[in-house]
Amino acid sequence: MLITNEHGVPYVYDLCCPVEINSNIRIEFDENNLCLRCPKCGSTYDITTGGPMTGTAKDGRYFLQALLCHTPSDSLLTPPL
């Protein structure tokens, strides 16, 4: 999932929910709460850090997997911590 903050800085996360064993379970953007949500376990994640906010992910401290991202100018950006 590619998300940009208010400054246009991209954040890229793996779509797989870290709680679920089935890799076909994909996180979705929840535009009402401005977070990422797993449709199966219901865990929610902060869109700027990938950190768990609620659910099993928060209990187990499961973060979304952040990925490296290249900008159009091809300068390497690091994932958020």
MODELLER restraints for C-alpha pairs under 7 A, 6 or more apart:
rsr = mdl.restraints
at = mdl.atoms
rsr.add(forms.Gaussian(group=physical.xy_distance, feature=features.Distance(at['CA:1:A'], at['CA:12:A']), mean=5.48, stdev=0.5))
rsr.add(forms.Gaussian(group=physical.xy_distance, feature=features.Distance(at['CA:1:A'], at['CA:13:A']), mean=5.07, stdev=0.5))
rsr.add(forms.Gaussian(group=physical.xy_distance, feature=features.Distance(at['CA:1:A'], at['CA:14:A']), mean=6.27, stdev=0.5))
rsr.add(forms.Gaussian(group=physical.xy_distance, feature=features.Distance(at['CA:1:A'], at['CA:15:A']), mean=5.90, stdev=0.5))
rsr.add(forms.Gaussian(group=physical.xy_distance, feature=features.Distance(at['CA:2:A'], at['CA:10:A']), mean=6.57, stdev=0.5))
rsr.add(forms.Gaussian(group=physical.xy_distance, feature=features.Distance(at['CA:2:A'], at['CA:11:A']), mean=5.73, stdev=0.5))
rsr.add(forms.Gaussian(group=physical.xy_distance, feature=features.Distance(at['CA:2:A'], at['CA:12:A']), mean=4.54, stdev=0.5))
rsr.add(forms.Gaussian(group=physical.xy_distance, feature=features.Distance(at['CA:2:A'], at['CA:13:A']), mean=6.64, stdev=0.5))
rsr.add(forms.Gaussian(group=physical.xy_distance, feature=features.Distance(at['CA:3:A'], at['CA:10:A']), mean=5.58, stdev=0.5))
rsr.add(forms.Gaussian(group=physical.xy_distance, feature=features.Distance(at['CA:3:A'], at['CA:11:A']), mean=5.09, stdev=0.5))
rsr.add(forms.Gaussian(group=physical.xy_distance, feature=features.Distance(at['CA:3:A'], at['CA:12:A']), mean=6.35, stdev=0.5))
rsr.add(forms.Gaussian(group=physical.xy_distance, feature=features.Distance(at['CA:4:A'], at['CA:10:A']), mean=4.21, stdev=0.5))
rsr.add(forms.Gaussian(group=physical.xy_distance, feature=features.Distance(at['CA:4:A'], at['CA:11:A']), mean=5.82, stdev=0.5))
rsr.add(forms.Gaussian(group=physical.xy_distance, feature=features.Distance(at['CA:11:A'], at['CA:79:A']), mean=6.50, stdev=0.5))
rsr.add(forms.Gaussian(group=physical.xy_distance, feature=features.Distance(at['CA:12:A'], at['CA:66:A']), mean=5.89, stdev=0.5))
rsr.add(forms.Gaussian(group=physical.xy_distance, feature=features.Distance(at['CA:12:A'], at['CA:67:A']), mean=5.45, stdev=0.5))
rsr.add(forms.Gaussian(group=physical.xy_distance, feature=features.Distance(at['CA:12:A'], at['CA:69:A']), mean=6.64, stdev=0.5))
rsr.add(forms.Gaussian(group=physical.xy_distance, feature=features.Distance(at['CA:13:A'], at['CA:64:A']), mean=6.35, stdev=0.5))
rsr.add(forms.Gaussian(group=physical.xy_distance, feature=features.Distance(at['CA:13:A'], at['CA:65:A']), mean=5.60, stdev=0.5))
rsr.add(forms.Gaussian(group=physical.xy_distance, feature=features.Distance(at['CA:13:A'], at['CA:66:A']), mean=4.58, stdev=0.5))
rsr.add(forms.Gaussian(group=physical.xy_distance, feature=features.Distance(at['CA:13:A'], at['CA:67:A']), mean=5.73, stdev=0.5))
rsr.add(forms.Gaussian(group=physical.xy_distance, feature=features.Distance(at['CA:14:A'], at['CA:64:A']), mean=6.75, stdev=0.5))
rsr.add(forms.Gaussian(group=physical.xy_distance, feature=features.Distance(at['CA:14:A'], at['CA:65:A']), mean=5.42, stdev=0.5))
rsr.add(forms.Gaussian(group=physical.xy_distance, feature=features.Distance(at['CA:14:A'], at['CA:66:A']), mean=6.47, stdev=0.5))
rsr.add(forms.Gaussian(group=physical.xy_distance, feature=features.Distance(at['CA:14:A'], at['CA:67:A']), mean=6.94, stdev=0.5))
rsr.add(forms.Gaussian(group=physical.xy_distance, feature=features.Distance(at['CA:15:A'], at['CA:26:A']), mean=5.14, stdev=0.5))
rsr.add(forms.Gaussian(group=physical.xy_distance, feature=features.Distance(at['CA:15:A'], at['CA:27:A']), mean=5.37, stdev=0.5))
rsr.add(forms.Gaussian(group=physical.xy_distance, feature=features.Distance(at['CA:16:A'], at['CA:23:A']), mean=5.72, stdev=0.5))
rsr.add(forms.Gaussian(group=physical.xy_distance, feature=features.Distance(at['CA:16:A'], at['CA:25:A']), mean=6.09, stdev=0.5))
rsr.add(forms.Gaussian(group=physical.xy_distance, feature=features.Distance(at['CA:16:A'], at['CA:26:A']), mean=4.91, stdev=0.5))
rsr.add(forms.Gaussian(group=physical.xy_distance, feature=features.Distance(at['CA:16:A'], at['CA:27:A']), mean=6.21, stdev=0.5))
rsr.add(forms.Gaussian(group=physical.xy_distance, feature=features.Distance(at['CA:17:A'], at['CA:25:A']), mean=6.43, stdev=0.5))
rsr.add(forms.Gaussian(group=physical.xy_distance, feature=features.Distance(at['CA:17:A'], at['CA:26:A']), mean=5.98, stdev=0.5))
rsr.add(forms.Gaussian(group=physical.xy_distance, feature=features.Distance(at['CA:17:A'], at['CA:27:A']), mean=5.83, stdev=0.5))
rsr.add(forms.Gaussian(group=physical.xy_distance, feature=features.Distance(at['CA:17:A'], at['CA:38:A']), mean=6.29, stdev=0.5))
rsr.add(forms.Gaussian(group=physical.xy_distance, feature=features.Distance(at['CA:17:A'], at['CA:64:A']), mean=6.98, stdev=0.5))
rsr.add(forms.Gaussian(group=physical.xy_distance, feature=features.Distance(at['CA:18:A'], at['CA:62:A']), mean=6.09, stdev=0.5))
rsr.add(forms.Gaussian(group=physical.xy_distance, feature=features.Distance(at['CA:18:A'], at['CA:63:A']), mean=6.91, stdev=0.5))
rsr.add(forms.Gaussian(group=physical.xy_distance, feature=features.Distance(at['CA:18:A'], at['CA:64:A']), mean=6.28, stdev=0.5))
rsr.add(forms.Gaussian(group=physical.xy_distance, feature=features.Distance(at['CA:19:A'], at['CA:57:A']), mean=6.10, stdev=0.5))
rsr.add(forms.Gaussian(group=physical.xy_distance, feature=features.Distance(at['CA:19:A'], at['CA:62:A']), mean=6.77, stdev=0.5))
rsr.add(forms.Gaussian(group=physical.xy_distance, feature=features.Distance(at['CA:26:A'], at['CA:38:A']), mean=6.53, stdev=0.5))
rsr.add(forms.Gaussian(group=physical.xy_distance, feature=features.Distance(at['CA:27:A'], at['CA:36:A']), mean=6.23, stdev=0.5))
rsr.add(forms.Gaussian(group=physical.xy_distance, feature=features.Distance(at['CA:27:A'], at['CA:37:A']), mean=5.34, stdev=0.5))
rsr.add(forms.Gaussian(group=physical.xy_distance, feature=features.Distance(at['CA:27:A'], at['CA:38:A']), mean=4.53, stdev=0.5))
rsr.add(forms.Gaussian(group=physical.xy_distance, feature=features.Distance(at['CA:27:A'], at['CA:39:A']), mean=6.78, stdev=0.5))
rsr.add(forms.Gaussian(group=physical.xy_distance, feature=features.Distance(at['CA:28:A'], at['CA:36:A']), mean=5.48, stdev=0.5))
rsr.add(forms.Gaussian(group=physical.xy_distance, feature=features.Distance(at['CA:28:A'], at['CA:37:A']), mean=5.28, stdev=0.5))
rsr.add(forms.Gaussian(group=physical.xy_distance, feature=features.Distance(at['CA:28:A'], at['CA:38:A']), mean=6.31, stdev=0.5))
rsr.add(forms.Gaussian(group=physical.xy_distance, feature=features.Distance(at['CA:29:A'], at['CA:35:A']), mean=6.09, stdev=0.5))
rsr.add(forms.Gaussian(group=physical.xy_distance, feature=features.Distance(at['CA:29:A'], at['CA:36:A']), mean=4.57, stdev=0.5))
rsr.add(forms.Gaussian(group=physical.xy_distance, feature=features.Distance(at['CA:29:A'], at['CA:37:A']), mean=6.28, stdev=0.5))
rsr.add(forms.Gaussian(group=physical.xy_distance, feature=features.Distance(at['CA:30:A'], at['CA:36:A']), mean=5.64, stdev=0.5))
rsr.add(forms.Gaussian(group=physical.xy_distance, feature=features.Distance(at['CA:30:A'], at['CA:37:A']), mean=6.30, stdev=0.5))
rsr.add(forms.Gaussian(group=physical.xy_distance, feature=features.Distance(at['CA:35:A'], at['CA:44:A']), mean=6.46, stdev=0.5))
rsr.add(forms.Gaussian(group=physical.xy_distance, feature=features.Distance(at['CA:35:A'], at['CA:45:A']), mean=5.75, stdev=0.5))
rsr.add(forms.Gaussian(group=physical.xy_distance, feature=features.Distance(at['CA:35:A'], at['CA:46:A']), mean=5.39, stdev=0.5))
rsr.add(forms.Gaussian(group=physical.xy_distance, feature=features.Distance(at['CA:35:A'], at['CA:47:A']), mean=5.33, stdev=0.5))
rsr.add(forms.Gaussian(group=physical.xy_distance, feature=features.Distance(at['CA:36:A'], at['CA:44:A']), mean=5.51, stdev=0.5))
rsr.add(forms.Gaussian(group=physical.xy_distance, feature=features.Distance(at['CA:36:A'], at['CA:45:A']), mean=4.99, stdev=0.5))
rsr.add(forms.Gaussian(group=physical.xy_distance, feature=features.Distance(at['CA:36:A'], at['CA:46:A']), mean=6.57, stdev=0.5))
rsr.add(forms.Gaussian(group=physical.xy_distance, feature=features.Distance(at['CA:36:A'], at['CA:47:A']), mean=6.21, stdev=0.5))
rsr.add(forms.Gaussian(group=physical.xy_distance, feature=features.Distance(at['CA:37:A'], at['CA:43:A']), mean=5.74, stdev=0.5))
rsr.add(forms.Gaussian(group=physical.xy_distance, feature=features.Distance(at['CA:37:A'], at['CA:44:A']), mean=4.40, stdev=0.5))
rsr.add(forms.Gaussian(group=physical.xy_distance, feature=features.Distance(at['CA:37:A'], at['CA:45:A']), mean=6.32, stdev=0.5))
rsr.add(forms.Gaussian(group=physical.xy_distance, feature=features.Distance(at['CA:38:A'], at['CA:44:A']), mean=6.55, stdev=0.5))
rsr.add(forms.Gaussian(group=physical.xy_distance, feature=features.Distance(at['CA:42:A'], at['CA:55:A']), mean=6.28, stdev=0.5))
rsr.add(forms.Gaussian(group=physical.xy_distance, feature=features.Distance(at['CA:43:A'], at['CA:54:A']), mean=5.33, stdev=0.5))
rsr.add(forms.Gaussian(group=physical.xy_distance, feature=features.Distance(at['CA:43:A'], at['CA:55:A']), mean=4.34, stdev=0.5))
rsr.add(forms.Gaussian(group=physical.xy_distance, feature=features.Distance(at['CA:43:A'], at['CA:56:A']), mean=5.97, stdev=0.5))
rsr.add(forms.Gaussian(group=physical.xy_distance, feature=features.Distance(at['CA:43:A'], at['CA:57:A']), mean=5.66, stdev=0.5))
rsr.add(forms.Gaussian(group=physical.xy_distance, feature=features.Distance(at['CA:44:A'], at['CA:52:A']), mean=6.01, stdev=0.5))
rsr.add(forms.Gaussian(group=physical.xy_distance, feature=features.Distance(at['CA:44:A'], at['CA:53:A']), mean=5.36, stdev=0.5))
rsr.add(forms.Gaussian(group=physical.xy_distance, feature=features.Distance(at['CA:44:A'], at['CA:54:A']), mean=5.26, stdev=0.5))
rsr.add(forms.Gaussian(group=physical.xy_distance, feature=features.Distance(at['CA:44:A'], at['CA:55:A']), mean=6.78, stdev=0.5))
rsr.add(forms.Gaussian(group=physical.xy_distance, feature=features.Distance(at['CA:45:A'], at['CA:51:A']), mean=5.37, stdev=0.5))
rsr.add(forms.Gaussian(group=physical.xy_distance, feature=features.Distance(at['CA:45:A'], at['CA:52:A']), mean=4.47, stdev=0.5))
rsr.add(forms.Gaussian(group=physical.xy_distance, feature=features.Distance(at['CA:45:A'], at['CA:53:A']), mean=5.21, stdev=0.5))
rsr.add(forms.Gaussian(group=physical.xy_distance, feature=features.Distance(at['CA:46:A'], at['CA:52:A']), mean=6.39, stdev=0.5))
rsr.add(forms.Gaussian(group=physical.xy_distance, feature=features.Distance(at['CA:46:A'], at['CA:53:A']), mean=6.35, stdev=0.5))
rsr.add(forms.Gaussian(group=physical.xy_distance, feature=features.Distance(at['CA:49:A'], at['CA:80:A']), mean=5.70, stdev=0.5))
rsr.add(forms.Gaussian(group=physical.xy_distance, feature=features.Distance(at['CA:49:A'], at['CA:81:A']), mean=6.35, stdev=0.5))
rsr.add(forms.Gaussian(group=physical.xy_distance, feature=features.Distance(at['CA:50:A'], at['CA:63:A']), mean=5.66, stdev=0.5))
rsr.add(forms.Gaussian(group=physical.xy_distance, feature=features.Distance(at['CA:50:A'], at['CA:64:A']), mean=4.92, stdev=0.5))
rsr.add(forms.Gaussian(group=physical.xy_distance, feature=features.Distance(at['CA:51:A'], at['CA:63:A']), mean=4.86, stdev=0.5))
rsr.add(forms.Gaussian(group=physical.xy_distance, feature=features.Distance(at['CA:51:A'], at['CA:64:A']), mean=6.59, stdev=0.5))
rsr.add(forms.Gaussian(group=physical.xy_distance, feature=features.Distance(at['CA:52:A'], at['CA:58:A']), mean=4.74, stdev=0.5))
rsr.add(forms.Gaussian(group=physical.xy_distance, feature=features.Distance(at['CA:52:A'], at['CA:61:A']), mean=6.50, stdev=0.5))
rsr.add(forms.Gaussian(group=physical.xy_distance, feature=features.Distance(at['CA:52:A'], at['CA:62:A']), mean=6.34, stdev=0.5))
rsr.add(forms.Gaussian(group=physical.xy_distance, feature=features.Distance(at['CA:52:A'], at['CA:63:A']), mean=5.75, stdev=0.5))
rsr.add(forms.Gaussian(group=physical.xy_distance, feature=features.Distance(at['CA:66:A'], at['CA:79:A']), mean=5.51, stdev=0.5))
rsr.add(forms.Gaussian(group=physical.xy_distance, feature=features.Distance(at['CA:67:A'], at['CA:79:A']), mean=5.86, stdev=0.5))
rsr.add(forms.Gaussian(group=physical.xy_distance, feature=features.Distance(at['CA:68:A'], at['CA:77:A']), mean=6.24, stdev=0.5))
rsr.add(forms.Gaussian(group=physical.xy_distance, feature=features.Distance(at['CA:68:A'], at['CA:78:A']), mean=5.52, stdev=0.5))
rsr.add(forms.Gaussian(group=physical.xy_distance, feature=features.Distance(at['CA:68:A'], at['CA:79:A']), mean=5.61, stdev=0.5))
rsr.add(forms.Gaussian(group=physical.xy_distance, feature=features.Distance(at['CA:69:A'], at['CA:76:A']), mean=6.30, stdev=0.5))
rsr.add(forms.Gaussian(group=physical.xy_distance, feature=features.Distance(at['CA:69:A'], at['CA:77:A']), mean=5.45, stdev=0.5))
rsr.add(forms.Gaussian(group=physical.xy_distance, feature=features.Distance(at['CA:69:A'], at['CA:78:A']), mean=6.91, stdev=0.5))
rsr.add(forms.Gaussian(group=physical.xy_distance, feature=features.Distance(at['CA:70:A'], at['CA:76:A']), mean=4.94, stdev=0.5))
rsr.add(forms.Gaussian(group=physical.xy_distance, feature=features.Distance(at['CA:70:A'], at['CA:77:A']), mean=6.06, stdev=0.5))
